[in-house]
Every structure is written in C-alpha cells, then in structure tokens.
Amino acid sequence: MLRTPQNKPNLIIYQTIERITSSGKLSRRDYLLLTSTLLSDEKITDEERHQINRIFDYVQVGRLKFVD
C-alpha cells in the first residue's frame, strides 16, 4: 500500500515517539520535531497530540532523559 504525503509526517511522529519511549532518551532533534509539530498547522490527531504531550510530561517528571 502506498502512503500519501499526508500520512508521512504521522508515520515519522509515530516512529519517533516509539523510539523515544523505548530508549528513554529525547534528543534535541526529536524535541524540535515534536515541538514544531505541535506548534505548526499540520493536521495531527488528538491521539498524536496526546502522545507528544506525554513525552514532554515524561521529561518533566524524569522518566526520560534529555540528551544531545
């Protein structure tokens, strides 16, 4: 099945979130990707928005490390 351009950013976000949660680390690049996704006019689902916010919450409570 071919992916449309609309699905590509969503796939990248999903893969990024999976990598962050499995490694326990948030890189500066990942942080910028997630932040820009939230602040841009890109269409993301409520579930994706929730997952991104959960990543930031995990950083605040120390469940994820912020690394360069």
N, C-alpha and C positions, 0 to 999 in steps of 0.2 A: 504494500500500500504506500503510495506516495504521500508525503507530508506537504501541506500547503505552507506558504510563508507565515501564516497566522500561527500555526502550531509550533514552528521552530523556536520562537522565544520561550513558549511554555515548556517545551521539552528541555531546553537549556536550564531554565529555572528549576524544573523538577530534578534534573541530574545534579545540579549544583547543591540543592538542598539535601539530596541523598548523600552526596559526598561529604558535606559539612557534618551532618549528623553521624555518619559512620566513622569519620576521622576524629571528631571532637574539636576541630580547628576551623577557624574562619580567617581566610586570607584577606588582605587588603583588596585584592581584585574581586573576590567574591562579595565582600562588603559593598564595594562600589556598584557591582552588578545588581545586587538586591535592592540597594538604596535607590538607584536610578530607576529600577523597575517600578518601585512604589511611587516615586515622585513624577514619573512620566505619564503621559496619557495613553500608554499601552493598555490594551484590554487584558486584564487578568481576572481570574475568577476569585470569588470570595475565599475559596479553599486555598488558592495560591497566596493570597494576601495574608491569610491566617498563618500559613506555613512560614512565610517570610517574617512575620511579626514574632512567631515562636522562636525563630533563630535569634533574633535580636533580644528577646526575653532570656534565652539561654545564656547569652553573653553577659547580660546584666547580673544574673544570679550565679555565674561562674561555672556553668555546665559546659560551656565552650570556651576555648582559648582563642584570643585574637592574635594572629601571628602575621609576620611579613613574608 
